[in-house]
Amino acid sequence: MLTGPGDRWLLCSDGISDYLPEDAITEVLGNSDTVAAATRLVDLAIGAGSRDNVTAVVADVIDSPPGCVEKSTDVRFSGSAAARFSEGTDLAG
């Protein structure tokens, strides 16, 4: 699958995909920034009665000059993950 600048990716648990219709997910992804979209999807799934794990990661594909690779340091946690990880946590291991 080819991807490019302007594309948006969603990685989510079945606690979201089994409880929200695809058109609702598409609408949220098209109308929010990444953090707001992930938060909204989690809230909607819980509101829809999801009793499963509810997890969403939303990522935008951005353009960068050839040969330029930037390491993202913008990592945010919410829900139970926020209780397990703090800002200073080394995720690289």
Secondary structure, 3 states (H helix, E strand, C coil): CCCCCCCEEEEECHHHHCCCCHHHHHHHHHCCCHHHHHHHHHHHHHHCCCCCCCCEEEEECCCCCCCCCCCCCCCCCCCHHHHHCCCCCCCCC
